[in-house]
């Protein structure tokens, strides 16, 4: 069996904790196949797109089996480098990776292929809006008075999903605490349903993990 690690860098602790519980069955399945999946917080988008990219290059050059995945939020725009769309974000990451490999004097195409990147549109909380049944159950309410754009990934930089989630909690007389609430909401959600509801950013990431 070919044992290796997949290190997935996300922005914060709530992202890492939420993904661990949401994808627990998939993680266990891959562990059985010899693939260890780890979610690691980076301390924010700026650090993920700077130190995180440097770390990714070092890992794949020094560990010939391991893979690294970068999953920043699309929001806020222009952080790290100019970008507004998912395509611009990915293009900026690609340019930066090319430069980092050049600085390492490495043209190792095999190593380069072991770095992947995806993003949340427009931020991690898109998964909470996609899991609206679980969100209502968590807030102990039958209906939500706050509305949002459907599909949820079509929210925008002026009103990203996290702001919508904060208004939903506020309308229910509660305060959204990402490190607690995201975990509890996603603990009983089905990642397949959320992937179907978030086909632009989250579904490609899930498909990558399933193919490992």
N, C-alpha and C positions, 0 to 999 in steps of 0.2 A: 504494500500500500504506500502511496506517495504522500507522506506527511508534510504539511507546510502550514504557515500562518498567513492569514489575510488581516492586515491592520487597517482599520477604517477610522479615519480622522474626521470628526465632526466639530462643530463650533463649541458647544458647551456640554456641561454635565447632564442637563435635562435631555438633550438630544441623544447622548450615549445611553443613558438609563432607559429612555423611552424605546429606543430601537432594540435594546437587549431584550426587553420584555415583549415587545410586539413580534419580534422575529425569533423568539425562543425555540419554537419547533423547528424552524429552518436551521438555526444554529446547531441544535442537537443532531439533526440529520446529517449536516456536513461534518460535525465532530466525529460521528460514527464512520464517516468516509475518510477520515484522516485530515480534514481541513479545520483548523482552529480559527474562528472568527472573533476578533476583538474590536470593540468600539472604544475609541479614545478621544476625550475632549481636548481641544486645542487652545482654549482660552479666547475664543472670539474669531470672527471672520478674518480680520487683518493678520493675526498670527497664523491662521490656517493657510492663508495665501502667501505667506512669507516663510516663516520658519517651517511650516508644515510641508511646503513643497521641497525645501532643502532636505528635510528629514526623509521625505519619500525617496528622493534620489539616492541618498546615502544608504538607505535600507536595501533597495533593490540592487545596488552595486556591491554590497557586502554580504548579502544573504541571497544566494542564487535561486532559491525556491520561493521565497516569500513574495506576496503581492501587497501593494498599498493602494488604498482607495481614499479619495478626498471628496467630502460631501459638504460643501459650504452652503449657506443660504444665498439666494439671489439678492435678497435685501440685506443691507442697504446698497444701492447702486454706487458704482465708482469707488468702492473701497479696495485698496490694494493696487488697483489700476483701473482705467476707465472701462466701464461696462454698464449696461442697462438691461440687456436681454440675456437669456441663457446662452445663446450662441456667442455673444461677445464675452461672457464670462469664460466659457470654454476655450475660446480663441486666446484669451489672455493667459490662461493657465498653460496652454500648449506652448505659447511663445516663451513663457518663463521656464518651463521644463527644458525646452530646447537650449536655452541659454545656460541653465544649470548643468546640463550634461556636457555642454561645450567647455564650461569652466573646469569640469572634472576631467577634461580631455578624454571623454568616453563616447564612443559611437556605438555602444553596446545596444543594438536594437532589441535583443531579447530582454534586457533589463528595462528598457523603455516601455515595452509592452506589458510589463508587470505593474505599471502605474495606471490606474483608471480614475476617472472623476465623473461626478454627477452633481446635482444640486436640488435643493428644496425650493419650490416656487410658491410663494416668494420667501417663505421661511418654514422652519420645522413645524410650526403650528398648523400648516395646511393639513397635516395628518389628523389633528384633533377635530377640525371642521369636517373632514371626510368621514370621521368616526362619530357622526352626529348622534346616533342612538346611544353610544357609550358616553358621549358628552352630556346628553340629557339625563342619563341614569346617574352619572357622577354628581350632577347638580340637583338631583332629586326633583326634576320638573318634567312635565309632560310636553311642554312646548317652549320654544325659545323665541323671545320677542325681537331679538337682533337678527337681521338678515345679512347674507353675504352673497358674493358672486358665485355662480355655478357655471362650469366646474370650478372648484376652489382654487386651482392653479392659475385661474384668470383674474384673481385679485391683483392689485397693483402696488407699486412702490409707495403711493400715497396712503394706502390703507392695507398693509400686509396682514396676513392671517393672524399674527400674534395680537395686533390691535383689535381685531374682531373678537378674538377669544377673550381679551381683557374686558371688552364691553359686555360680552355675554355673562361673564362672571359678575361684573358690576351690577347688571340688571337683575341678577339673582341674589344680590346682597352679599356677594363673596369677592375675595381678591384672588386673582390667578397667581399661583406660585408654581412656576414652571418645573422646578425640581421635584415637586410632589404631585401636582395635578396631572402632568403629562404622563407620568408613569402609571398612575391609577386609571386614567382614561384608556390608555393603550393596552393595559394588562389583559383586557377581555376582548380586544378588537381582533379582527381577522385581517392579517396583512394582505391576503389576496384581494379582499374587497377594497382596501385602501389603495392598492396598486391600480385597480380598475378605475377608481375615482380620481387618481392622480397619474394619468398616463404620460405626462410630459417629463416629469422629473423623477418621481418615486418609482414608477413601474420599471423603467430601464435599470435602475439600481437593483430592484428585486430580481429581475431577470438575470442580471449578472451573477448575483449570489446563488440563484438556483442552478446556474450552469457550472459552478465551480466543481 
